[in-house]
Amino acid sequence: MKRLLKITIAAILCIVLCSSAASACLVLYPVGSIRSVGSAVEIVDETEDSVTIRKTNDEPFKILMFTDMHLAWLDKKHPLKAHAQTLEKMVENIQNEQPDLVLLGGDNVTSGFNRMRSHQLARAFEKLGVYWGGVLGNHEGDNATSIRRDTMVRIFSSYKHCLMRQGKTDVDGNCNYSIRILNADGSLKQAVICLDSFDEMSDEMKKEHGFDPSESVYDVIKPSQIDWYTAQVDSMKKEYGKCPSFALFHIPLTQYADAAAAVEKGEAKFLWGDKRENICCAGFDSGLFDAIKASGCTTTVFCGHDHKNNFGVKWQGITLSYIEPSGYGAYGLQREGAPESEWLQGYTRLMLSDNGTFTHEQIRNSAK
């Protein structure tokens, strides 16, 4: 009798777990119905921590950036409709804009049982036929049933159109790599320098920097990554004679909070957008901002993470910008009862010039 009871309990648990896993892995968008936009971009070189691409015609080079899609576990907080809407809008925007490159700012595929969703997102880009890359956020791999961060990078980078790379093994984190975009004559148009900003500090690091181990403190970009960044811009200076670039990672630097505080005091102005919530930045300044200033190459930093902030501000000569948030299933104005006309969901568009400059626009999805 006891044995029968154990078998029954085990069977029920198995059904519940399998049902949960299946729900979490439901197809969020009919990938097979996606219309290709094609690509006029080709890969001309790649290493373990860089990919060099070039456009095959003379048209302007267009980049679209999406962030915080949070394609997460399906539950009351993350309904299927919201995730389907997120993917549907991303696909629609890519088809309408026909970009040369798409970049993701992190918190892309989150929560548990996310292997299938990771493949589905990659397959969507394959169907679109557009090259894509980007970084991971603090919510990839933070769930007990999630695939590991390096596994997700391995899945993504196994697809033909994905430019994401794991990076060097002696550099901390996942996805420390650069995308080098060339002009037709082989000169460097622009480089995207991607860095892993991790998730939360370890208890050991919290103690080292004076934080209570029970506090939730966001992690920082590590010294090995800063050294790697400097080596990247130096190698581009040597190879191309210049290194026009922007940096991309998920969690804002402490300088975002400094700049926002200066705006509130009337000592600076937002170039675009607004601050609608506290800056959830790294726990301390680990030195990347100083390295960026010293390089003389990187003009702009892009991040995600804060779903209600979408501003840009010039701070000590560097433009600090949020990417327009893209997910309907995570927290944001859409979950707080704001009218749809005020929602921020959309994307950021960059248009690159041959001389290493670019224009920037924050684009919101149209209300239905």
C-alpha positions in Angstrom: 0.0 0.0 0.0 2.8 2.4 0.9 4.6 1.5 -2.3 1.5 2.3 -4.3 1.1 5.6 -2.5 4.7 6.5 -3.3 4.2 5.6 -7.0 1.0 7.7 -7.1 2.7 10.7 -5.5 5.7 10.4 -7.9 3.4 10.2 -10.9 1.5 13.3 -9.8 4.7 15.2 -9.3 5.9 14.1 -12.7 2.7 15.3 -14.4 2.9 18.7 -12.6 6.5 19.2 -13.5 6.1 18.2 -17.1 3.0 20.4 -17.4 5.0 23.3 -15.9 7.9 22.7 -18.2 5.6 22.4 -21.3 3.8 25.6 -20.4 7.1 27.4 -20.0 8.3 26.2 -23.4 5.1 26.9 -25.3 5.7 28.4 -28.8 5.2 32.1 -28.2 5.0 33.2 -31.8 4.5 31.2 -35.0 8.1 31.3 -36.2 7.2 29.5 -39.4 5.1 32.4 -40.6 7.8 35.0 -40.4 8.7 36.8 -43.6 12.4 37.2 -44.4 13.8 40.7 -44.8 17.1 39.4 -46.2 20.5 40.9 -45.5 23.1 42.9 -47.4 25.7 42.1 -44.8 28.6 39.6 -44.9 31.0 38.3 -42.3 34.6 39.0 -43.5 36.5 37.9 -40.4 36.0 36.5 -36.9 38.0 35.5 -33.9 37.0 34.1 -30.5 36.2 37.6 -29.3 35.4 39.6 -32.4 33.3 39.5 -35.6 34.0 41.8 -38.5 31.2 42.5 -41.0 30.7 44.6 -44.0 27.6 45.8 -46.0 27.6 44.7 -49.6 25.9 47.8 -51.0 26.2 51.5 -50.6 23.0 52.0 -48.6 23.2 53.5 -45.0 23.9 51.0 -42.2 21.0 50.7 -39.8 21.0 49.1 -36.4 17.9 48.3 -34.3 18.3 47.7 -30.5 15.8 45.9 -28.3 16.1 45.3 -24.6 14.4 43.6 -21.6 12.0 41.5 -23.6 11.8 39.1 -20.7 10.5 36.1 -22.7 9.9 34.3 -19.4 8.1 31.5 -17.7 4.4 31.6 -18.4 2.4 32.4 -15.3 0.0 35.1 -14.0 2.8 37.6 -13.9 4.0 36.7 -17.4 1.0 35.8 -19.5 1.4 34.2 -22.9 -0.4 37.2 -24.6 2.2 39.6 -23.4 5.2 37.5 -24.6 3.5 36.9 -28.0 3.0 40.6 -28.3 6.7 41.3 -27.5 7.9 38.9 -30.2 5.2 40.0 -32.7 6.2 43.6 -32.3 9.9 42.9 -32.6 9.4 40.9 -35.8 7.0 43.5 -37.2 9.5 46.3 -36.4 12.4 44.4 -38.0 10.3 43.6 -41.1 9.3 47.3 -41.5 12.8 48.7 -40.8 14.8 46.1 -42.6 17.9 46.7 -40.4 21.4 45.5 -41.2 22.0 44.5 -37.6 19.9 43.8 -34.5 21.3 44.1 -31.0 19.7 42.8 -27.8 20.4 44.6 -24.5 19.9 41.7 -22.1 17.1 40.0 -20.1 16.1 38.5 -23.4 15.0 35.0 -22.5 14.5 34.6 -18.8 13.2 32.4 -15.9 13.1 28.6 -15.9 12.9 25.9 -18.6 14.1 28.4 -21.2 16.1 26.2 -23.6 13.3 25.9 -26.1 12.5 29.6 -25.9 16.2 30.4 -26.5 16.1 28.3 -29.7 12.8 29.9 -30.7 14.2 33.4 -30.5 17.2 32.4 -32.5 15.0 30.7 -35.1 13.0 33.9 -35.4 16.1 35.7 -36.5 17.0 33.0 -38.9 13.6 33.3 -40.5 14.0 37.0 -40.7 17.5 36.5 -42.3 19.0 39.4 -40.3 22.3 39.4 -38.4 22.0 39.9 -34.7 24.0 40.0 -31.5 24.0 41.6 -28.1 24.5 40.8 -24.4 22.9 38.9 -21.5 21.2 40.6 -18.6 20.9 39.9 -14.9 17.9 37.5 -15.3 19.4 35.0 -17.7 20.4 32.0 -15.7 19.1 33.3 -12.3 16.5 30.6 -12.0 17.2 27.1 -10.6 15.6 25.5 -13.7 17.2 27.9 -16.3 20.0 26.8 -18.6 23.4 28.3 -17.8 24.4 31.6 -19.2 27.3 30.1 -21.2 24.8 27.4 -22.6 22.5 30.2 -23.8 25.4 31.9 -25.6 26.4 28.6 -27.1 22.8 28.0 -28.4 22.5 31.5 -29.8 26.0 31.5 -31.5 25.3 28.1 -33.1 22.9 29.9 -35.5 24.2 31.3 -38.8 23.0 34.9 -38.3 24.0 35.3 -34.7 27.2 37.3 -34.1 27.3 36.7 -30.4 30.5 35.2 -29.1 31.5 33.7 -25.7 34.8 35.6 -25.7 38.1 34.7 -24.2 38.2 32.2 -21.4 40.7 34.4 -19.3 38.2 37.3 -19.2 35.4 37.3 -16.6 31.9 36.7 -17.8 30.0 35.7 -21.0 29.7 37.7 -24.2 32.8 39.9 -24.0 33.3 40.5 -27.8 33.2 43.2 -30.4 31.4 43.6 -33.7 33.5 45.6 -36.1 31.5 47.2 -39.0 33.5 48.1 -42.1 32.9 50.6 -44.9 33.1 49.4 -48.5 36.8 50.5 -48.7 37.7 48.4 -45.6 38.0 51.3 -43.1 36.2 51.0 -39.8 32.8 52.6 -39.8 31.9 51.7 -36.2 32.5 49.0 -33.6 30.1 47.6 -31.0 31.9 46.6 -27.8 29.8 44.1 -25.8 30.5 43.4 -22.2 28.9 41.1 -19.6 27.6 43.1 -16.6 26.6 39.9 -14.7 23.7 39.8 -12.2 24.3 40.2 -8.4 27.5 40.5 -6.4 28.7 37.4 -4.6 28.6 37.5 -0.7 32.4 37.7 -0.7 32.5 40.7 -2.9 29.7 42.4 -0.9 31.8 42.0 2.3 34.9 43.2 0.5 33.2 46.4 -0.5 31.3 47.1 2.7 27.8 45.8 1.8 25.7 43.6 4.0 25.6 40.1 2.5 21.8 40.0 2.9 21.5 43.1 0.6 20.7 42.7 -3.1 23.6 44.5 -4.9 24.1 44.5 -8.6 27.5 43.3 -9.9 30.2 45.3 -11.7 32.3 44.9 -14.8 35.5 43.3 -13.7 39.2 44.4 -14.1 39.9 41.6 -16.6 37.0 43.0 -18.8 38.3 46.5 -18.5 41.7 45.3 -19.6 40.1 43.5 -22.5 38.2 46.6 -23.5 41.4 48.6 -23.6 43.1 45.9 -25.6 40.2 45.9 -28.1 40.3 49.7 -28.8 44.1 49.6 -29.0 44.0 46.8 -31.5 41.5 48.7 -33.6 43.6 51.9 -33.5 46.6 49.8 -34.7 44.7 48.0 -37.4 42.4 50.8 -38.7 44.1 54.0 -37.4 41.0 54.8 -35.5 38.4 53.2 -33.3 34.9 54.8 -33.4 32.8 52.7 -31.1 30.0 52.4 -28.6 29.7 50.1 -25.6 26.8 47.8 -24.9 25.9 46.0 -21.6 22.9 45.5 -19.4 23.3 47.1 -16.0 23.9 50.8 -15.9 27.2 52.2 -14.6 27.1 54.4 -11.5 27.7 57.4 -13.7 24.1 57.0 -14.9 22.9 57.8 -11.4 25.5 60.7 -11.1 24.3 62.2 -14.4 20.6 61.8 -13.5 21.3 63.5 -10.1 23.0 66.4 -12.0 19.9 66.8 -14.2 17.7 67.0 -11.1 20.0 69.8 -9.8 19.8 71.7 -13.1 23.5 71.0 -13.8 22.8 68.8 -16.9 20.0 68.1 -19.3 18.5 64.9 -20.8 19.2 64.7 -24.5 16.1 62.5 -24.9 13.7 60.5 -22.8 13.2 60.8 -19.1 13.9 59.2 -15.7 10.8 57.5 -14.2 12.4 55.3 -11.6 15.6 55.0 -9.5 18.7 54.1 -11.4 19.4 50.4 -10.6 23.1 50.7 -11.3 26.2 48.6 -10.4 27.2 48.5 -6.8 30.3 50.7 -7.2 32.4 52.3 -9.9 34.9 49.5 -11.1 36.7 51.8 -13.5 35.2 51.1 -16.9 34.0 54.7 -17.3 37.5 56.1 -16.8 38.8 53.6 -19.3 36.2 54.7 -21.8 37.2 58.3 -21.4 40.9 57.5 -21.7 40.4 55.5 -24.9 39.2 58.6 -26.8 37.2 56.1 -29.0 33.9 55.2 -27.4 31.5 58.0 -27.5 28.3 56.3 -26.2 27.3 53.7 -23.7 24.0 51.8 -24.1 22.3 49.7 -21.4 18.9 48.3 -20.5 17.7 47.0 -17.1 15.5 49.9 -15.9 12.2 49.4 -17.7 10.8 52.9 -17.1 13.9 54.9 -17.9 14.7 55.7 -21.5 16.9 58.8 -21.3 20.2 59.8 -22.8 22.5 62.3 -21.2 26.0 63.6 -21.9 28.3 63.1 -18.9 32.0 64.1 -18.8 32.1 63.9 -22.6 30.4 60.5 -22.9 26.7 59.9 -23.9 25.0 57.6 -21.5 21.8 56.1 -23.0 19.1 53.6 -22.2 17.7 51.5 -25.0 14.0 51.9 -25.4 12.5 49.0 -23.4 10.8 46.3 -25.5 9.0 43.7 -23.3 5.2 43.7 -22.5 5.4 40.9 -20.0 7.7 42.5 -17.4 7.2 45.4 -15.0 6.8 48.9 -16.6 4.2 51.6 -17.3 2.0 49.0 -19.1 1.6 47.0 -15.9 0.8 50.1 -13.8 -2.4 51.1 -15.5 -1.0 53.8 -17.6 -2.8 54.5 -20.9 -1.2 52.7 -23.8 -0.3 55.9 -25.4 2.2 56.4 -22.6 3.8 53.0 -22.7 7.5 52.9 -23.5 7.7 49.6 -25.4 9.6 50.0 -28.6 13.2 50.0 -29.8 16.2 52.2 -30.5 17.4 53.0 -34.1 20.9 54.0 -35.0 21.9 55.1 -38.5 25.7 54.9 -39.0 27.8 57.2 -41.2 31.0 56.2 -42.9 32.9 58.7 -40.8 32.2 56.9 -37.5 29.3 59.0 -36.3 25.7 57.9 -35.9 22.2 59.3 -35.4 20.0 58.0 -32.6 16.2 57.7 -32.3 14.0 56.2 -29.6 11.0 54.6 -31.3 7.8 53.6 -29.5 5.5 50.9 -30.8 2.2 52.4 -32.0 -0.9 51.8 -29.8 -3.5 49.4 -31.1 
